[in-house]
């Protein structure tokens, strides 16, 4: 298991200690780090998906409003 050392503002440390009093703070920090990593990965996947969508839109055919209306009408049961 690795050891991580970092500095935080005093008010954050005090709030953390008060909030998680009586809990295994190493376990709490590890869980918070896991959540932060997963959030960052989700954000990255989201940005990549948006990039792919925008790239595809550049190559999509341009349809007029009447073309869109016809497509809506023919695709509905």
Buried (B, 14 or more C-beta within 10 A) or exposed (E): EEEEEEEEEEEEEEEBEEEBEEEEEEEEBEEEEEEEEEEEEEEEEEEEEEEEEEEEEEEEEEEEEEEEEEEEEEEEE
